């Protein structure tokens, strides 16, 4: 088995992002062209997009997603786990679940409260 790094192939983060966006559009086109294909879901969860945020800009990125959601999301602090802050909502019918590390909970709570939202305990 040969493992080739992104540096060896010349793939950049911008290239990955561009390809990801193309993939999302192709997936949407596929679903639109073939209504017989069921909507993706995993058991009781119907998350087409799971996003895990980490790093200094995690809260800002999450707030960008939240701002694009059709309705106020459900935001919960989970009792255990590495990514304990869970945000669930929809962007034009696309089910989105965002996850942030536990240490970002108070920062997101404060920022979300400034926008008039509430976080469930």
Protein Blocks (a to p, Z undefined) as FASTA:
>chain_A
ZZddfklnopafklmmmmmmmmmmmmmmmmmmmmmbccddehjbccfbdcddedjklmmm
mmmmmmmpmbdcdddddfbdjblcccdddeehiacdddddfklmmmmmmmmmmnopacdZ
Z
